[in-house]
Amino acid sequence: MRIQFLIAATLLAVPLFPLQAEEGFKPIFNGKDMEGWAAPEGNIWWLAKDGILQVRSGPDQKGSILWTEKEYSNFIVELEFKFGEGIIDSGVHLRNQDQIQIGISGSLKRDMTASPYIPGKGYPVEAEGVQDLLKMKDWNHLRIEVRGMEYVCYLNGKKVMSYTTESGKAKGPIGLQLHAKRDMSMDYRHIKVKELD
């Protein structure tokens, strides 16, 4: 009887059909070059290699933002990131200078990953439970939903932040940031976007 119970419990735990990936996403990083991105002049900070977008500070620690050539209105962007060396200070720009932080805030001197940084306001809200979710030596999955002026973030599958901005733009490119005055390295991969109606 006990064996039958264990078999039944095991069968219930295994899905009958494989989970399907969410439809509608398109990769915006091809893993081999900077196609679709407006690499900054004199680029020494961004390198596409073996499926990974490498971000590295230059010798003069100049900042850089890597923008998509395409502009987006309402969308979901998903990506994976992995911390490297130094004090990591990066983030994802959403149609303008509004940004979702990744790593250490220069002003707060602590990790504010998945929290919105809004110019002129700083960090109006802080993502919840990040310290329990963030993997410092492995890949992390970040999902950012942008609908109108609302930003919603999921870190490693869990919703951690929702914020409605007053300074957002209706349309613009997506950007990845390398903060100035930092000696740091980090990696991005599997960057994809789903455009919404």
Order of alpha helices (4+ residues) and beta strands (2+ residues): alpha-beta-beta-beta-beta-beta-beta-beta-beta-beta-alpha-beta-beta-beta-beta-beta
